[in-house]
Amino acid sequence: MSKKIFITNDDGIESDGIARLAKVAKEFGEVWIVAPESQRSAASHSITLRHPIDVHPFGDFPVKGIHAFSCSGTPGDCVRVGTLNIMPEKPDVVLAGINFGYNVASDIQYSATAGAAFEGEFQGYLSIALSEGINGCHEVTDKYLKEILKELFDKPYVPGQIWNVNFPQCLLSECKGILRDRLVSRKAFYVDRYKAVEEFANGGVSLMVDGLYSPEHEDLTDFGAILDNYVSVGVVKNLS
């Protein structure tokens, strides 16, 4: 059965990841995209309340046959205006991604990719967040993306939860397969710290985040799967 598929992301309408996702999603049905006009990473589940949200047709989208729009708001805004105002019918599924950078462990709470998926869930749709590494190697993603979408598209909508998929950035020959039912790790990729980039005469200071990369394996989790070169598939529950 052909699906009505809505897609957004937090890297912007011109990102490579959203185009690759749309190309595969198109094989399953009709695809609508409303994505931020520019980068919106780490916006979490924020929405716009104090000023209008502008939405424009995006004629330069590289995948033909897609209904694509750019949006001045956050990824959460994109899901709201896209499914409530832009699409003529409600979607069967909401996809967020493919994000440039993993969304695992404690990073999920900041992720606008996960935030957009949770907005889709809040609106009553089966919602899936998808992410990959940042080194530009897409071999594993390209191998397993269609298989995983086909599997998850058949899942029922469950209030309060999204599906979260992360593809390792290793070569396909190094990937060990798919691990499902991964738990969300309590660890973090980076140990938080800030560095001073400017000190002001009044005693103030300008600070820039400067986290220390510190991967720490944890069994049965999304973080552990990625570090071991597995595709990680699991559920994330909204605890709010």
GULUMTOR-167149 format. One record per atom (N, C-alpha, C, CB): residue in three letters; x negated, y, z negated. Coordinates in steps of 0.02 Angstrom, whole numbers, padded with zeros to 5 digits, always signed. Glycine has a CB too. Layout:
N
ALAXYZ;...
***
This chain:
240
MET-00042-00060+00000;MET+00000+00000+00000;MET-00044+00062+00000;MET+00047+00000-00061;SER-00029+00109+00045;SER-00068+00170+00051;SER-00059+00214-00011;SER-00047+00209+00114;LYS-00114+00242-00035;LYS-00114+00282-00095;LYS-00114+00357-00078;LYS-00174+00265-00139;LYS-00086+00397-00123;LYS-00094+00469-00122;LYS-00148+00485-00173;LYS-00026+00507-00138;ILE-00204+00510-00148;ILE-00265+00516-00189;ILE-00284+00590-00196;ILE-00323+00476-00159;PHE-00294+00612-00258;PHE-00318+00679-00271;PHE-00390+00675-00296;PHE-00272+00716-00323;ILE-00433+00720-00270;ILE-00504+00721-00289;ILE-00525+00791-00309;ILE-00547+00695-00231;THR-00564+00795-00361;THR-00598+00857-00380;THR-00668+00839-00405;THR-00558+00897-00433;ASN-00706+00890-00426;ASN-00772+00877-00455;ASN-00792+00939-00496;ASN-00826+00861-00400;ASP-00854+00938-00522;ASP-00878+00998-00556;ASP-00940+01027-00523;ASP-00893+00982-00629;ASP-00964+00995-00469;ASP-01023+01020-00434;ASP-01005+01067-00377;ASP-01062+00961-00406;GLY-00941+01074-00362;GLY-00920+01120-00309;GLY-00898+01085-00246;GLY-00975+01167-00294;ILE-00856+01119-00208;ILE-00826+01092-00147;ILE-00878+01072-00095;ILE-00778+01142-00118;GLU-00937+01103-00097;GLU-00988+01090-00046;GLU-01038+01036-00068;GLU-01025+01153-00030;SER-01027+01004-00123;SER-01075+00953-00147;SER-01072+00891-00104;SER-01060+00936-00220;ASP-01128+00856-00103;ASP-01133+00793-00065;ASP-01089+00739-00095;ASP-01206+00770-00063;GLY-01086+00737-00161;GLY-01050+00683-00195;GLY-00976+00681-00180;GLY-01059+00689-00268;ILE-00944+00739-00176;ILE-00872+00740-00164;ILE-00856+00718-00092;ILE-00842+00810-00179;ALA-00900+00736-00046;ALA-00891+00715+00023;ALA-00897+00640+00031;ALA-00941+00751+00069;ARG-00947+00610-00003;ARG-00956+00538+00000;ARG-00898+00501-00032;ARG-01022+00519-00033;LEU-00872+00529-00087;LEU-00814+00498-00119;LEU-00753+00503-00075;LEU-00801+00532-00187;ALA-00742+00560-00045;ALA-00683+00569-00001;ALA-00685+00522+00059;ALA-00679+00641+00022;LYS-00745+00512+00086;LYS-00751+00468+00144;LYS-00729+00397+00128;LYS-00824+00467+00169;VAL-00747+00372+00069;VAL-00727+00305+00050;VAL-00654+00304+00028;VAL-00772+00278-00006;ALA-00633+00354-00010;ALA-00564+00356-00034;ALA-00514+00359+00024;ALA-00553+00416-00079;LYS-00534+00390+00078;LYS-00490+00396+00137;LYS-00469+00328+00164;LYS-00525+00437+00192;GLU-00509+00277+00152;GLU-00492+00209+00175;GLU-00432+00181+00138;GLU-00552+00163+00167;PHE-00415+00212+00081;PHE-00360+00187+00040;PHE-00295+00227+00048;PHE-00380+00186-00032;GLY-00298+00283+00084;GLY-00237+00321+00092;GLY-00249+00395+00107;GLY-00195+00315+00031;GLU-00202+00436+00089;GLU-00203+00508+00103;GLU-00241+00544+00048;GLU-00131+00537+00110;VAL-00289+00585+00067;VAL-00333+00617+00018;VAL-00323+00693+00017;VAL-00406+00600+00033;TRP-00313+00719-00042;TRP-00309+00791-00055;TRP-00366+00811-00102;TRP-00240+00811-00084;ILE-00399+00866-00087;ILE-00454+00890-00128;ILE-00440+00963-00148;ILE-00522+00884-00091;VAL-00446+00977-00212;VAL-00452+01045-00237;VAL-00512+01045-00283;VAL-00386+01070-00274;ALA-00565+01080-00264;ALA-00627+01078-00302;ALA-00653+01149-00313;ALA-00680+01035-00265;PRO-00693+01159-00364;PRO-00719+01226-00379;PRO-00759+01254-00320;PRO-00762+01224-00441;GLU-00755+01319-00313;GLU-00791+01353-00259;GLU-00867+01353-00272;GLU-00766+01424-00250;SER-00887+01343-00336;SER-00958+01340-00353;SER-00967+01295-00414;SER-00986+01412-00368;GLN-01029+01290-00437;GLN-01047+01244-00491;GLN-01008+01259-00555;GLN-01121+01248-00504;ARG-00981+01206-00586;ARG-00943+01213-00649;ARG-00963+01159-00700;ARG-00867+01210-00635;SER-01024+01135-00696;SER-01045+01082-00742;SER-01041+01104-00815;SER-01116+01061-00726;ALA-01027+01056-00859;ALA-01023+01067-00931;ALA-00965+01111-00952;ALA-01088+01096-00957;ALA-00915+01119-00908;ALA-00856+01158-00925;ALA-00806+01118-00966;ALA-00823+01184-00862;SER-00820+01054-00976;SER-00778+01009-01015;SER-00706+01011-00989;SER-00780+01029-01090;HIS-00656+01017-01033;HIS-00586+01016-01014;HIS-00556+01085-01016;HIS-00546+00968-01059;SER-00596+01136-01004;SER-00572+01205-01009;SER-00526+01221-00950;SER-00631+01254-01011;ILE-00478+01266-00962;ILE-00433+01291-00910;ILE-00429+01367-00913;ILE-00363+01260-00917;THR-00405+01397-00861;THR-00401+01470-00855;THR-00332+01494-00877;THR-00416+01492-00784;LEU-00330+01541-00923;LEU-00267+01567-00948;LEU-00258+01642-00938;LEU-00261+01552-01021;ARG-00312+01681-00933;ARG-00308+01754-00936;ARG-00310+01790-00869;ARG-00362+01779-00978;HIS-00322+01752-00815;HIS-00322+01786-00749;HIS-00301+01736-00696;HIS-00393+01815-00732;PRO-00282+01759-00636;PRO-00257+01714-00584;PRO-00311+01665-00560;PRO-00231+01754-00526;ILE-00287+01611-00531;ILE-00331+01561-00500;ILE-00319+01563-00425;ILE-00316+01489-00529;ASP-00372+01575-00387;ASP-00367+01580-00314;ASP-00384+01513-00282;ASP-00414+01636-00287;VAL-00341+01492-00236;VAL-00352+01430-00199;VAL-00349+01445-00124;VAL-00297+01376-00219;HIS-00400+01421-00088;HIS-00405+01434-00016;HIS-00417+01370+00023;HIS-00461+01486-00001;PRO-00387+01362+00081;PRO-00405+01305+00125;PRO-00480+01306+00140;PRO-00364+01307+00190;PHE-00511+01248+00140;PHE-00582+01242+00153;PHE-00592+01204+00218;PHE-00619+01207+00093;GLY-00597+01242+00272;GLY-00600+01212+00338;GLY-00666+01179+00355;GLY-00585+01263+00388;ASP-00718+01191+00316;ASP-00784+01163+00331;ASP-00797+01097+00297;ASP-00837+01212+00312;PHE-00747+01067+00267;PHE-00759+01004+00233;PHE-00783+00952+00284;PHE-00696+00979+00195;PRO-00837+00915+00269;PRO-00869+00873+00320;PRO-00831+00809+00338;PRO-00936+00853+00296;VAL-00782+00788+00298;VAL-00744+00728+00313;VAL-00678+00749+00345;VAL-00732+00685+00248;LYS-00666+00727+00405;LYS-00606+00747+00441;LYS-00545+00709+00414;LYS-00614+00734+00517;GLY-00487+00741+00422;GLY-00425+00710+00401;GLY-00410+00717+00327;GLY-00426+00639+00418;ILE-00449+00761+00293;ILE-00441+00773+00222;ILE-00408+00841+00212;ILE-00510+00770+00184;HIS-00361+00846+00165;HIS-00332+00911+00147;HIS-00377+00941+00093;HIS-00257+00904+00122;ALA-00420+00989+00111;ALA-00470+01014+00064;ALA-00459+01088+00049;ALA-00540+01003+00092;PHE-00467+01105-00015;PHE-00459+01174-00038;PHE-00513+01190-00089;PHE-00388+01184-00069;SER-00536+01253-00088;SER-00581+01277-00140;SER-00541+01315-00192;SER-00637+01322-00110;CYS-00567+01318-00253;CYS-00530+01347-00308;CYS-00577+01389-00351;CYS-00496+01291-00352;SER-00553+01446-00374;SER-00594+01490-00415;SER-00599+01468-00487;SER-00567+01560-00412;GLY-00559+01418-00507;GLY-00556+01398-00576;GLY-00601+01341-00594;GLY-00486+01380-00593;THR-00588+01311-00652;THR-00626+01255-00677;THR-00602+01190-00646;THR-00621+01252-00755;PRO-00638+01135-00655;PRO-00612+01071-00632;PRO-00544+01053-00661;PRO-00662+01016-00649;GLY-00533+01069-00725;GLY-00468+01059-00755;GLY-00414+01099-00719;GLY-00469+01077-00828;ASP-00429+01161-00702;ASP-00383+01202-00663;ASP-00368+01170-00596;ASP-00412+01272-00652;CYS-00420+01142-00564;CYS-00412+01112-00498;CYS-00361+01055-00500;CYS-00479+01085-00472;VAL-00365+01014-00552;VAL-00316+00959-00559;VAL-00247+00987-00569;VAL-00336+00913-00616;ARG-00241+01037-00611;ARG-00175+01065-00627;ARG-00142+01097-00566;ARG-00181+01117-00683;VAL-00177+01144-00534;VAL-00147+01178-00477;VAL-00141+01131-00417;VAL-00188+01241-00458;GLY-00189+01085-00411;GLY-00188+01039-00355;GLY-00129+00991-00356;GLY-00251+01000-00352;THR-00117+00962-00415;THR-00063+00912-00419;THR+00005+00944-00433;THR-00079+00862-00474;LEU+00006+01004-00461;LEU+00069+01037-00477;LEU+00094+01083-00422;LEU+00062+01075-00541;ASN+00047+01111-00381;ASN+00066+01162-00333;ASN+00044+01148-00261;ASN+00039+01227-00354;ILE-00014+01118-00252;ILE-00042+01111-00184;ILE-00016+01048-00150;ILE-00118+01110-00187;MET-00020+00992-00184;MET+00004+00930-00154;MET+00080+00930-00149;MET-00019+00869-00195;PRO+00107+00908-00092;PRO+00180+00906-00085;PRO+00213+00851-00127;PRO+00199+00895-00013;GLU+00174+00799-00144;GLU+00198+00745-00187;GLU+00146+00731-00240;GLU+00213+00682-00145;LYS+00167+00700-00295;LYS+00120+00684-00348;LYS+00071+00629-00325;LYS+00158+00660-00411;PRO+00009+00631-00349;PRO-00039+00580-00328;PRO-00028+00514-00366;PRO-00110+00605-00340;ASP-00052+00461-00336;ASP-00054+00397-00370;ASP-00115+00391-00415;ASP-00053+00340-00319;VAL-00167+00427-00397;VAL-00230+00422-00434;VAL-00268+00488-00428;VAL-00272+00362-00409;VAL-00304+00506-00481;VAL-00348+00564-00481;VAL-00420+00539-00488;VAL-00330+00614-00539;LEU-00463+00563-00443;LEU-00534+00547-00446;LEU-00574+00610-00460;LEU-00558+00514-00380;ALA-00624+00605-00503;ALA-00669+00661-00517;ALA-00740+00638-00503;ALA-00661+00685-00592;GLY-00774+00673-00457;GLY-00843+00655-00440;GLY-00856+00659-00365;GLY-00859+00584-00466;ILE-00907+00625-00342;ILE-00957+00589-00380;ILE-01005+00640-00411;ILE-00996+00538-00335;ASN-01011+00639-00477;ASN-01050+00690-00511;ASN-01124+00681-00500;ASN-01035+00689-00584;PHE-01159+00737-00495;PHE-01232+00739-00489;PHE-01261+00736-00559;PHE-01256+00803-00450;GLY-01275+00676-00582;GLY-01298+00665-00650;GLY-01250+00620-00688;GLY-01307+00732-00686;TYR-01278+00577-00731;TYR-01237+00530-00768;TYR-01190+00565-00816;TYR-01282+00481-00806;ASN-01133+00533-00827;ASN-01087+00553-00880;ASN-01076+00493-00925;ASN-01019+00580-00851;VAL-01123+00484-00971;VAL-01121+00429-01018;VAL-01136+00455-01088;VAL-01171+00373-00998;ALA-01126+00413-01137;ALA-01144+00428-01206;ALA-01113+00494-01229;ALA-01220+00430-01214;SER-01148+00531-01271;SER-01119+00592-01299;SER-01111+00647-01248;SER-01163+00617-01356;ASP-01144+00642-01190;ASP-01136+00693-01138;ASP-01064+00698-01113;ASP-01183+00677-01080;ILE-01025+00645-01122;ILE-00956+00645-01097;ILE-00916+00702-01126;ILE-00922+00579-01112;GLN-00929+00721-01188;GLN-00888+00772-01219;GLN-00897+00841-01186;GLN-00905+00777-01293;TYR-00954+00852-01153;TYR-00966+00915-01118;TYR-00946+00912-01044;TYR-01039+00934-01124;SER-00938+00852-01018;SER-00931+00841-00947;SER-00867+00869-00918;SER-00935+00768-00931;ALA-00873+00911-00867;ALA-00813+00935-00832;ALA-00787+00883-00784;ALA-00828+01000-00795;THR-00829+00834-00765;THR-00805+00777-00726;THR-00756+00737-00768;THR-00864+00733-00703;ALA-00776+00719-00829;ALA-00731+00684-00874;ALA-00671+00729-00893;ALA-00768+00661-00937;GLY-00684+00794-00902;GLY-00631+00840-00919;GLY-00577+00841-00865;GLY-00658+00909-00929;ALA-00597+00842-00802;ALA-00549+00841-00747;ALA-00509+00776-00747;ALA-00584+00851-00680;ALA-00544+00720-00759;ALA-00509+00656-00762;ALA-00459+00655-00820;ALA-00559+00598-00770;PHE-00478+00683-00876;PHE-00431+00686-00933;PHE-00372+00731-00918;PHE-00467+00710-00995;GLU-00382+00783-00879;GLU-00324+00825-00859;GLU-00277+00784-00814;GLU-00348+00889-00821;GLY-00306+00744-00770;GLY-00264+00700-00730;GLY-00225+00651-00773;GLY-00306+00661-00680;GLU-00258+00623-00823;GLU-00224+00578-00869;GLU-00169+00615-00907;GLU-00274+00548-00919;PHE-00183+00676-00929;PHE-00134+00717-00965;PHE-00072+00729-00922;PHE-00166+00783-00987;GLN-00083+00737-00857;GLN-00026+00749-00812;GLN+00011+00684-00794;GLN-00051+00782-00748;GLY-00016+00627-00815;GLY+00019+00564-00806;GLY-00006+00520-00750;GLY+00089+00578-00795;TYR-00069+00530-00728;TYR-00096+00493-00672;TYR-00154+00447-00694;TYR-00120+00541-00617;LEU-00158+00389-00662;LEU-00218+00348-00668;LEU-00277+00391-00646;LEU-00213+00283-00624;SER-00328+00397-00689;SER-00383+00443-00676;SER-00450+00410-00686;SER-00378+00505-00721;ILE-00496+00425-00640;ILE-00561+00392-00639;ILE-00616+00444-00630;ILE-00564+00338-00582;ALA-00666+00444-00673;ALA-00725+00486-00666;ALA-00782+00445-00639;ALA-00745+00518-00734;LEU-00820+00473-00591;LEU-00875+00436-00560;LEU-00937+00480-00558;LEU-00855+00414-00488;SER-00994+00451-00577;SER-01056+00488-00581;SER-01115+00444-00560;SER-01067+00514-00653;GLU-01171+00477-00544;GLU-01232+00442-00525;GLU-01292+00483-00546;GLU-01234+00428-00448;GLY-01351+00455-00539;GLY-01413+00490-00557;GLY-01428+00548-00512;GLY-01470+00442-00558;ILE-01483+00583-00528;ILE-01499+00646-00493;ILE-01559+00640-00447;ILE-01512+00701-00544;ASN-01585+00579-00437;ASN-01646+00573-00396;ASN-01632+00568-00322;ASN-01685+00513-00418;GLY-01567+00568-00303;GLY-01550+00567-00231;GLY-01546+00498-00200;GLY-01600+00607-00194;CYS-01557+00446-00239;CYS-01551+00378-00214;CYS-01479+00355-00223;CYS-01600+00330-00249;HIS-01443+00345-00167;HIS-01373+00327-00170;HIS-01359+00254-00150;HIS-01334+00373-00124;GLU-01410+00214-00146;GLU-01401+00145-00121;GLU-01351+00105-00162;GLU-01468+00109-00121;VAL-01355+00110-00228;VAL-01310+00071-00270;VAL-01239+00098-00266;VAL-01335+00072-00344;THR-01233+00164-00267;THR-01167+00195-00260;THR-01134+00174-00195;THR-01172+00271-00264;ASP-01171+00179-00141;ASP-01143+00162-00075;ASP-01124+00088-00070;ASP-01192+00180-00020;LYS-01160+00045-00105;LYS-01146-00026-00104;LYS-01082-00043-00142;LYS-01205-00065-00133;TYR-01073-00014-00201;TYR-01020-00036-00246;TYR-00959+00010-00251;TYR-01049-00044-00314;LEU-00962+00070-00222;LEU-00908+00119-00231;LEU-00841+00092-00207;LEU-00924+00183-00194;LYS-00837+00066-00147;LYS-00774+00042-00120;LYS-00746-00016-00162;LYS-00782+00020-00048;GLU-00789-00061-00181;GLU-00768-00119-00222;GLU-00738-00096-00288;GLU-00827-00166-00235;ILE-00770-00048-00320;ILE-00746-00025-00385;ILE-00682+00015-00378;ILE-00798+00017-00420;LEU-00676+00057-00327;LEU-00614+00093-00317;LEU-00556+00045-00304;LEU-00621+00142-00257;LYS-00568-00005-00263;LYS-00515-00054-00250;LYS-00493-00089-00314;LYS-00540-00106-00199;GLU-00540-00105-00356;GLU-00525-00138-00420;GLU-00485-00092-00466;GLU-00589-00161-00455;LEU-00508-00030-00474;LEU-00477+00015-00522;LEU-00411+00045-00497;LEU-00524+00071-00539;PHE-00402+00050-00431;PHE-00339+00076-00405;PHE-00280+00030-00424;PHE-00343+00082-00328;ASP-00294-00032-00439;ASP-00241-00078-00458;ASP-00228-00079-00533;ASP-00259-00148-00436;LYS-00265-00039-00571;LYS-00255-00036-00643;LYS-00193+00007-00659;LYS-00317-00007-00679;PRO-00158-00009-00713;PRO-00100+00031-00732;PRO-00122+00096-00765;PRO-00054-00008-00779;TYR-00080+00146-00761;TYR-00091+00207-00799;TYR-00079+00193-00873;TYR-00045+00265-00774;VAL-00128+00210-00915;VAL-00123+00202-00987;VAL-00131+00270-01019;VAL-00176+00150-01014;PRO-00081+00295-01054;PRO-00087+00361-01085;PRO-00147+00365-01132;PRO-00023+00378-01124;GLY-00184+00420-01127;GLY-00238+00432-01173;GLY-00305+00404-01153;GLY-00221+00406-01238;GLN-00312+00377-01092;GLN-00376+00349-01073;GLN-00391+00360-00999;GLN-00379+00275-01089;ILE-00455+00365-00983;ILE-00479+00368-00915;ILE-00529+00312-00904;ILE-00511+00438-00899;TRP-00541+00297-00840;TRP-00595+00252-00822;TRP-00658+00293-00807;TRP-00576+00208-00760;ASN-00715+00270-00829;ASN-00777+00305-00819;ASN-00828+00258-00786;ASN-00805+00333-00887;VAL-00852+00278-00728;VAL-00898+00237-00688;VAL-00963+00275-00678;VAL-00866+00219-00619;ASN-01019+00242-00691;ASN-01085+00271-00679;ASN-01127+00223-00638;ASN-01119+00289-00745;PHE-01158+00250-00585;PHE-01200+00210-00541;PHE-01273+00226-00556;PHE-01184+00224-00467;PRO-01316+00176-00567;PRO-01386+00189-00581;PRO-01421+00216-00519;PRO-01421+00126-00605;GLN-01475+00254-00530;GLN-01510+00286-00475;GLN-01568+00244-00448;GLN-01536+00353-00496;CYS-01568+00180-00465;CYS-01621+00136-00442;CYS-01608+00115-00369;CYS-01627+00074-00487;LEU-01657+00081-00339;LEU-01647+00051-00274;LEU-01597-00007-00280;LEU-01714+00026-00246;LEU-01563-00022-00226;LEU-01515-00077-00227;LEU-01548-00143-00247;LEU-01481-00084-00159;SER-01609-00153-00225;SER-01645-00214-00241;SER-01660-00220-00316;SER-01710-00218-00202;GLU-01658-00164-00352;GLU-01672-00164-00424;GLU-01608-00166-00466;GLU-01712-00102-00442;CYS-01551-00157-00434;CYS-01488-00157-00471;CYS-01468-00228-00489;CYS-01432-00123-00429;LYS-01445-00237-00550;LYS-01429-00304-00575;LYS-01355-00321-00570;LYS-01451-00310-00647;GLY-01315-00274-00543;GLY-01244-00288-00535;GLY-01201-00239-00574;GLY-01229-00358-00556;ILE-01141-00262-00592;ILE-01092-00220-00627;ILE-01080-00248-00696;ILE-01025-00217-00587;LEU-01079-00203-00746;LEU-01059-00221-00813;LEU-00994-00184-00829;LEU-01114-00204-00866;ARG-00942-00221-00845;ARG-00876-00192-00859;ARG-00865-00189-00935;ARG-00820-00233-00825;ASP-00812-00154-00954;ASP-00793-00148-01024;ASP-00850-00118-01066;ASP-00774-00217-01052;ARG-00885-00071-01037;ARG-00939-00039-01075;ARG-00911+00011-01125;ARG-00989-00003-01027;LEU-00938+00011-01185;LEU-00919+00059-01236;LEU-00957+00124-01226;LEU-00933+00030-01307;VAL-00931+00178-01254;VAL-00965+00243-01250;VAL-01019+00245-01304;VAL-00915+00302-01257;SER-01081+00253-01284;SER-01136+00256-01332;SER-01132+00319-01375;SER-01202+00253-01295;ARG-01157+00314-01436;ARG-01162+00372-01480;ARG-01230+00407-01471;ARG-01154+00351-01553;LYS-01271+00380-01428;LYS-01337+00410-01416;LYS-01331+00470-01368;LYS-01386+00357-01387;ALA-01388+00499-01352;ALA-01390+00556-01305;ALA-01452+00552-01262;ALA-01388+00623-01344;PHE-01447+00576-01200;PHE-01504+00578-01155;PHE-01556+00628-01181;PHE-01482+00596-01084;TYR-01533+00681-01210;TYR-01578+00735-01230;TYR-01570+00752-01304;TYR-01566+00798-01188;VAL-01626+00763-01338;VAL-01625+00791-01406;VAL-01618+00866-01399;VAL-01689+00771-01446;ASP-01566+00893-01430;ASP-01550+00964-01420;ASP-01603+01010-01451;ASP-01482+00980-01448;ARG-01622+01061-01414;ARG-01663+01115-01440;ARG-01657+01173-01391;ARG-01738+01092-01449;TYR-01678+01232-01413;TYR-01678+01291-01371;TYR-01746+01325-01376;TYR-01621+01341-01393;LYS-01766+01357-01322;LYS-01828+01396-01323;LYS-01813+01469-01312;LYS-01878+01370-01269;ALA-01852+01511-01344;ALA-01843+01583-01337;ALA-01875+01606-01271;ALA-01875+01621-01397;VAL-01837+01641-01230;VAL-01863+01666-01167;VAL-01875+01741-01169;VAL-01816+01648-01110;GLU-01845+01774-01219;GLU-01856+01846-01227;GLU-01837+01866-01298;GLU-01815+01887-01174;GLU-01877+01908-01328;GLU-01861+01936-01393;GLU-01847+02011-01385;GLU-01918+01924-01444;PHE-01794+02034-01419;PHE-01772+02103-01411;PHE-01796+02146-01470;PHE-01695+02105-01406;ALA-01800+02211-01456;ALA-01826+02258-01506;ALA-01783+02260-01569;ALA-01831+02327-01477;ASN-01719+02245-01562;ASN-01673+02248-01620;ASN-01674+02184-01662;ASN-01603+02261-01596;GLY-01719+02138-01646;GLY-01723+02076-01683;GLY-01685+02018-01651;GLY-01698+02086-01751;GLY-01649+02032-01598;GLY-01612+01980-01562;GLY-01658+01938-01519;GLY-01558+02011-01520;VAL-01631+01886-01491;VAL-01671+01840-01451;VAL-01628+01810-01396;VAL-01702+01784-01495;SER-01657+01798-01337;SER-01624+01764-01281;SER-01649+01692-01281;SER-01639+01800-01213;LEU-01602+01645-01282;LEU-01619+01574-01289;LEU-01597+01534-01228;LEU-01587+01545-01351;MET-01636+01485-01209;MET-01621+01440-01153;MET-01625+01368-01177;MET-01669+01453-01094;VAL-01574+01328-01160;VAL-01576+01258-01180;VAL-01637+01223-01151;VAL-01511+01222-01159;ASP-01668+01181-01192;ASP-01731+01148-01172;ASP-01734+01080-01205;ASP-01793+01191-01191;GLY-01685+01038-01190;GLY-01679+00973-01222;GLY-01737+00926-01204;GLY-01614+00940-01204;LEU-01754+00882-01249;LEU-01806+00833-01239;LEU-01775+00767-01215;LEU-01848+00822-01303;TYR-01796+00743-01156;TYR-01770+00679-01130;TYR-01793+00623-01176;TYR-01794+00667-01058;SER-01744+00586-01202;SER-01762+00534-01252;SER-01714+00475-01246;SER-01760+00562-01323;PRO-01718+00437-01190;PRO-01673+00380-01182;PRO-01683+00328-01235;PRO-01682+00350-01113;GLU-01628+00303-01263;GLU-01631+00253-01316;GLU-01578+00200-01301;GLU-01621+00284-01386;HIS-01599+00140-01288;HIS-01553+00087-01267;HIS-01505+00068-01323;HIS-01592+00026-01244;GLU-01443+00053-01305;GLU-01394+00029-01352;GLU-01352-00025-01317;GLU-01349+00087-01379;ASP-01352-00085-01344;ASP-01318-00142-01312;ASP-01243-00129-01305;ASP-01330-00205-01353;LEU-01215-00158-01251;LEU-01143-00158-01237;LEU-01115-00090-01219;LEU-01106-00184-01297;THR-01158-00041-01208;THR-01134+00027-01195;THR-01148+00050-01124;THR-01166+00075-01244;ASP-01117+00106-01106;ASP-01129+00137-01041;ASP-01202+00158-01034;ASP-01084+00198-01032;PHE-01230+00188-01087;PHE-01300+00210-01086;PHE-01347+00151-01075;PHE-01317+00246-01152;GLY-01335+00096-01112;GLY-01376+00037-01105;GLY-01373+00008-01035;GLY-01356-00015-01155;ALA-01313+00007-01006;ALA-01305-00020-00938;ALA-01346+00019-00888;ALA-01231-00020-00918;ILE-01341+00085-00891;ILE-01378+00127-00843;ILE-01453+00119-00851;ILE-01359+00201-00853;LEU-01477+00117-00912;LEU-01549+00109-00924;LEU-01574+00042-00899;LEU-01565+00118-00998;ASP-01529-00008-00898;ASP-01548-00075-00874;ASP-01533-00085-00800;ASP-01513-00128-00914;ASN-01516-00032-00764;ASN-01502-00034-00692;ASN-01440-00073-00674;ASN-01561-00063-00656;TYR-01388-00067-00715;TYR-01322-00094-00699;TYR-01275-00036-00683;TYR-01295-00137-00757;VAL-01224-00050-00642;VAL-01167-00005-00636;VAL-01126-00013-00700;VAL-01124-00020-00571;SER-01107+00042-00730;SER-01069+00041-00792;SER-00996+00060-00778;SER-01099+00089-00844;VAL-00950+00018-00800;VAL-00878+00031-00793;VAL-00846+00023-00862;VAL-00845-00017-00739;GLY-00810+00073-00883;GLY-00778+00067-00949;GLY-00722+00118-00957;GLY-00829+00076-01004;VAL-00688+00113-01012;VAL-00633+00157-01030;VAL-00658+00208-01081;VAL-00573+00118-01059;VAL-00637+00271-01071;VAL-00649+00323-01121;VAL-00581+00347-01145;VAL-00691+00383-01092;LYS-00572+00348-01211;LYS-00508+00367-01239;LYS-00510+00438-01265;LYS-00489+00320-01295;ASN-00455+00474-01255;ASN-00448+00542-01280;ASN-00427+00539-01353;ASN-00395+00581-01238;LEU-00471+00563-01396;LEU-00458+00559-01468;LEU-00428+00622-01496;LEU-00522+00543-01504;SER-00414+00671-01453;SER-00388+00734-01479;SER-00315+00727-01499;SER-00395+00789-01426;
***
